[in-house]
Amino acid sequence: MADVKLFRIKPEVKELAVSSVALERELQTLLENNLQTFFGVTFLKSEYSITSGRIDSIGIDENNCPVIIEYKRSVSENVINQGLFYLDWLLDHKADFKLLVIDELGMDKANEIDWAMPCVICVANDFTRYDEHAVNQMQKNIRLVRYKLFGEDLILLEQINAPNVVPLKDSTVKNSPVSSKDKSYKTFDEQLATTHPQLRKIYESLHDYIMSLGDDISENRLKLYSAYKKLKNVVCLEVRAKSIMVYLRLNPSDVELVDGFCRDVTNIGHWGTGDVEITIKDENDFVVAKEYILKAYQVN
């Protein structure tokens, strides 16, 4: 892995010394208090007790998928296998997780839980090449995040892998964030299979373009939409009969909004995340949309 160096350039150029936290609990507290900012995750509980152990931190992400966060306290600790054990336990105890969400966030949020892409985030001062190889072999949604502290007020979080895994087939979505009355939603895969062949080709080109932006981006294929994320969602895609809806993590005031092509949906309910919506109906729309997508990737 490349070494990361950070320099202060005013009043003179000076390299900032890198360090790690003296106590891992300090790191855990910092992340738990800011999970939404760092990872797009809503914090649920710290030191969550389960059979044969305790999960360091547990939450639910912006796609309503369960998230386990484990902190590597020493080089010898096998936090990846530990996280995998906790993930398997969670998949066998979905009712326990739902009760936790009900207690912390209410029934409406609990009914939106999506089990398609539960995730384990492993945070450590460093990982070995064997850690990354092991994760790739597991084919599980495990993300390795390396942290570094610079001075007293800067922290770097670097995701060093981008897992691409097949979503779990038994995921369910009971309520919609747009309307809890209509339960007759087609899944993302069903929409993609039945949309116009030309639009399906555009989707494939769109997918390939997004994935080509960097090796730090991965696809999370969910029940009703597909999310492309780094540490947090960058792009979300929803396929319809005559269009592909693209939702970008961008500030609407920072981009040109074109009537009939893209709009501000900050206060408009929709699947996925992102405040800028783009409607793609043909190849020309796709070409124009690439500039917006690239911007979303770069600013996130």
C-alpha positions as CSV (number, residue, x, y, z in Angstrom):
1,M,0.0,0.0,0.0
2,A,1.2,3.5,-0.8
3,D,2.4,5.6,2.1
4,V,0.2,8.7,2.7
5,K,2.0,11.9,3.5
6,L,0.2,15.1,4.5
7,F,1.9,18.6,4.4
8,R,0.8,21.9,5.8
9,I,1.8,24.6,3.3
10,K,1.2,27.8,5.3
11,P,3.1,29.7,6.8
12,E,5.7,27.2,5.5
13,V,5.8,23.7,4.0
14,K,5.9,21.2,6.9
15,E,5.1,17.5,6.9
16,L,2.6,16.5,9.6
17,A,3.6,13.6,11.7
18,V,1.4,10.5,11.5
19,S,0.2,8.7,14.6
20,S,-2.3,6.2,15.9
21,V,-4.7,6.6,18.9
22,A,-3.2,5.7,22.3
23,L,-6.4,3.8,23.1
24,E,-8.6,2.1,20.5
25,R,-11.6,3.1,22.6
26,E,-10.9,6.7,21.7
27,L,-11.1,5.8,18.0
28,Q,-14.3,3.8,18.5
29,T,-15.9,6.7,20.4
30,L,-14.9,9.2,17.7
31,L,-16.3,7.1,14.9
32,E,-19.5,6.1,16.8
33,N,-20.3,9.8,17.4
34,N,-19.8,10.6,13.7
35,L,-20.8,7.4,11.8
36,Q,-23.2,9.3,9.6
37,T,-20.5,11.8,8.5
38,F,-17.7,9.2,8.0
39,F,-19.7,6.2,6.5
40,G,-23.3,7.2,6.0
41,V,-24.3,4.9,8.8
42,T,-26.8,5.6,11.6
43,F,-25.4,4.4,14.9
44,L,-27.5,2.0,16.9
45,K,-25.4,0.5,19.7
46,S,-21.9,0.1,21.1
47,E,-20.6,-3.2,22.5
48,Y,-23.7,-5.1,21.3
49,S,-23.9,-8.4,23.2
50,I,-24.5,-11.6,21.1
51,T,-23.8,-15.3,21.6
52,S,-20.1,-15.8,22.2
53,G,-19.0,-12.1,21.9
54,R,-19.7,-8.4,21.6
55,I,-20.0,-6.5,18.4
56,D,-17.9,-3.3,18.7
57,S,-20.4,-1.0,16.9
58,I,-23.6,-1.8,15.1
59,G,-25.7,0.5,12.8
60,I,-27.8,0.7,9.7
61,D,-26.5,2.4,6.5
62,E,-28.1,4.8,4.1
63,N,-29.4,1.9,2.1
64,N,-31.1,0.5,5.2
65,C,-28.7,-2.4,5.4
66,P,-27.2,-3.7,8.7
67,V,-23.6,-2.6,9.4
68,I,-21.1,-4.2,11.8
69,I,-18.0,-2.2,12.6
70,E,-15.0,-3.9,14.2
71,Y,-11.7,-2.2,15.3
72,K,-8.4,-4.0,15.0
73,R,-6.5,-3.4,18.2
74,S,-3.3,-5.2,17.3
75,V,-1.4,-6.6,14.3
76,S,-2.0,-10.2,15.4
77,E,-5.8,-9.8,16.0
78,N,-7.8,-11.5,13.3
79,V,-10.6,-8.9,13.1
80,I,-11.7,-10.1,9.7
81,N,-12.7,-13.6,10.8
82,Q,-14.3,-12.1,13.9
83,G,-16.4,-9.7,11.8
84,L,-17.4,-12.6,9.5
85,F,-18.5,-14.6,12.6
86,Y,-20.6,-11.7,13.7
87,L,-22.1,-11.2,10.3
88,D,-23.2,-14.9,10.1
89,W,-24.7,-14.6,13.6
90,L,-26.6,-11.5,12.5
91,L,-28.0,-13.2,9.4
92,D,-29.3,-16.0,11.7
93,H,-30.8,-13.5,14.1
94,K,-32.6,-11.0,11.9
95,A,-35.4,-10.6,14.5
96,D,-32.9,-9.4,17.1
97,F,-31.6,-6.8,14.8
98,K,-35.1,-5.6,13.9
99,L,-35.9,-5.3,17.6
100,L,-32.8,-3.2,18.1
101,V,-33.8,-0.9,15.2
102,I,-37.3,-0.6,16.7
103,D,-36.0,0.4,20.1
104,E,-33.6,3.0,18.7
105,L,-35.2,4.3,15.6
106,G,-38.9,3.1,15.6
107,M,-41.1,0.7,13.6
108,D,-41.1,2.7,10.4
109,K,-37.3,2.4,10.1
110,A,-37.4,-1.3,11.1
111,N,-39.8,-2.1,8.3
112,E,-37.3,-0.6,5.8
113,I,-34.4,-2.9,6.7
114,D,-32.9,-4.4,3.5
115,W,-30.9,-7.6,4.0
116,A,-29.5,-7.7,0.5
117,M,-26.1,-6.1,1.4
118,P,-25.3,-6.4,5.1
119,C,-21.8,-5.1,5.7
120,V,-18.8,-5.4,8.0
121,I,-16.4,-2.5,8.2
122,C,-13.0,-3.3,9.7
123,V,-11.1,-0.3,10.9
124,A,-7.3,-0.5,11.7
125,N,-4.2,1.6,11.8
126,D,-2.9,-0.8,9.1
127,F,-3.6,-4.1,7.4
128,T,-1.3,-6.7,5.8
129,R,-1.4,-7.9,2.2
130,Y,-2.8,-11.2,3.6
131,D,-5.8,-9.3,5.1
132,E,-6.8,-7.9,1.7
133,H,-6.3,-11.3,0.0
134,A,-8.4,-13.0,2.6
135,V,-11.3,-10.6,2.1
136,N,-11.2,-11.0,-1.6
137,Q,-11.3,-14.8,-1.2
138,M,-14.3,-14.7,1.2
139,Q,-16.6,-12.9,-1.4
140,K,-18.3,-11.2,1.5
141,N,-19.3,-7.5,1.9
142,I,-16.3,-6.7,4.1
143,R,-14.6,-3.3,3.8
144,L,-11.1,-2.6,5.1
145,V,-10.6,1.0,6.3
146,R,-7.2,2.2,7.4
147,Y,-7.0,5.3,9.6
148,K,-4.2,7.7,10.3
149,L,-4.1,10.6,12.6
150,F,-2.2,13.8,11.7
151,G,-1.5,16.2,14.5
152,E,-4.4,16.8,16.9
153,D,-7.2,17.6,14.6
154,L,-6.9,15.6,11.4
155,I,-7.9,12.0,10.6
156,L,-7.6,10.2,7.3
157,L,-9.9,7.2,6.5
158,E,-8.7,5.2,3.5
159,Q,-10.8,2.3,2.1
160,I,-8.3,-0.2,0.7
161,N,-10.6,-2.6,-0.9
162,A,-13.9,-2.4,-2.9
163,P,-15.9,-5.6,-2.5
164,N,-18.2,-6.6,-5.2
165,V,-20.5,-9.4,-4.0
166,V,-23.7,-11.0,-5.0
167,P,-26.7,-9.6,-2.9
168,L,-28.5,-12.0,-0.6
169,K,-31.7,-13.4,-2.2
170,D,-33.9,-13.2,0.8
171,S,-33.8,-9.5,1.3
172,T,-37.2,-7.9,1.9
173,V,-38.6,-4.4,1.7
174,K,-41.9,-4.0,3.3
175,N,-42.4,-0.2,3.3
176,S,-41.4,2.4,0.8
177,P,-39.6,5.7,1.8
178,V,-41.9,7.3,-0.7
179,S,-45.2,5.7,0.2
180,S,-45.9,3.0,2.7
181,K,-49.3,2.3,1.1
182,D,-48.1,0.8,-2.2
183,K,-46.5,-2.6,-1.7
184,S,-46.5,-3.6,-5.4
185,Y,-42.9,-2.6,-6.3
186,K,-40.9,-4.5,-8.9
187,T,-37.4,-5.4,-7.8
188,F,-34.4,-3.7,-9.5
189,D,-33.6,-7.0,-11.3
190,E,-37.3,-7.3,-12.5
191,Q,-37.3,-3.8,-13.8
192,L,-34.0,-4.3,-15.6
193,A,-35.2,-7.5,-17.2
194,T,-38.4,-6.0,-18.5
195,T,-37.2,-2.6,-19.6
196,H,-36.6,-1.7,-23.3
197,P,-33.5,-3.5,-24.7
198,Q,-31.9,-0.2,-25.8
199,L,-32.3,1.2,-22.3
200,R,-30.8,-2.0,-20.9
201,K,-27.7,-1.4,-23.1
202,I,-27.5,2.1,-21.8
203,Y,-27.6,0.8,-18.2
204,E,-24.8,-1.6,-19.0
205,S,-22.7,1.3,-20.4
206,L,-23.6,3.4,-17.3
207,H,-22.6,0.6,-15.0
208,D,-19.2,0.1,-16.8
209,Y,-18.5,3.8,-16.7
210,I,-19.2,4.2,-13.0
211,M,-17.0,1.1,-12.1
212,S,-14.2,2.5,-14.3
213,L,-13.9,5.7,-12.3
214,G,-11.6,4.0,-9.7
215,D,-10.8,0.8,-7.9
216,D,-12.3,2.3,-4.7
217,I,-15.9,2.1,-5.9
218,S,-18.2,-0.9,-5.6
219,E,-21.7,-1.8,-6.5
220,N,-24.3,-2.7,-3.9
221,R,-27.2,-4.3,-5.8
222,L,-30.2,-3.8,-3.5
223,K,-33.9,-4.8,-3.7
224,L,-35.2,-1.7,-5.5
225,Y,-32.1,0.2,-6.7
226,S,-28.4,-0.2,-7.2
227,A,-25.9,1.9,-5.1
228,Y,-22.4,2.6,-6.1
229,K,-20.3,3.6,-3.2
230,K,-16.9,4.5,-1.8
231,L,-17.1,4.9,2.0
232,K,-20.6,6.3,1.3
233,N,-23.0,6.2,-1.6
234,V,-21.8,8.2,-4.6
235,V,-24.4,7.2,-7.3
236,C,-27.7,5.4,-7.1
237,L,-29.5,4.0,-10.1
238,E,-33.2,3.1,-10.5
239,V,-34.4,1.5,-13.7
240,R,-37.9,2.3,-15.0
241,A,-39.8,1.3,-18.1
242,K,-38.7,4.2,-20.3
243,S,-35.9,5.8,-18.3
244,I,-33.0,5.3,-15.9
245,M,-33.0,7.6,-12.9
246,V,-29.6,8.6,-11.5
247,Y,-29.3,10.0,-8.1
248,L,-26.0,11.7,-7.2
249,R,-24.4,12.8,-3.9
250,L,-24.0,16.4,-5.0
251,N,-25.1,19.8,-3.7
252,P,-27.7,20.9,-6.2
253,S,-26.4,24.5,-6.0
254,D,-23.0,23.3,-7.3
255,V,-24.2,21.9,-10.6
256,E,-26.2,23.3,-13.6
257,L,-29.8,22.1,-13.3
258,V,-31.4,21.6,-16.8
259,D,-35.2,21.4,-17.0
260,G,-36.3,18.0,-18.1
261,F,-32.8,16.4,-17.6
262,C,-31.8,17.0,-14.0
263,R,-33.4,18.6,-10.9
264,D,-33.0,19.2,-7.2
265,V,-34.8,16.4,-5.2
266,T,-33.5,17.3,-1.8
267,N,-37.1,17.5,-0.5
268,I,-38.6,14.9,-2.9
269,G,-38.9,11.3,-1.8
270,H,-37.1,8.7,-4.0
271,W,-35.3,5.4,-3.8
272,G,-31.6,5.6,-3.0
273,T,-29.7,8.6,-1.8
274,G,-28.5,11.8,-3.5
275,D,-30.0,15.3,-3.9
276,V,-29.5,15.6,-7.7
277,E,-31.7,13.5,-10.0
278,I,-30.8,12.9,-13.6
279,T,-33.2,11.3,-16.1
280,I,-31.6,9.2,-18.9
281,K,-33.7,8.2,-21.8
282,D,-31.2,7.8,-24.6
283,E,-27.5,7.7,-25.5
284,N,-27.3,11.5,-25.6
285,D,-28.5,11.8,-22.1
286,F,-26.0,9.3,-21.0
287,V,-23.1,11.2,-22.6
288,V,-24.2,14.4,-20.8
289,A,-24.7,12.6,-17.5
290,K,-21.1,11.3,-17.4
291,E,-19.9,14.8,-16.5
292,Y,-22.2,15.0,-13.5
293,I,-21.3,11.4,-12.4
294,L,-17.6,12.2,-12.6
295,K,-18.1,15.2,-10.4
296,A,-20.0,13.2,-7.8
297,Y,-17.1,10.7,-7.7
298,Q,-14.5,13.4,-7.4
299,V,-16.1,15.4,-4.6
300,N,-16.9,12.3,-2.5
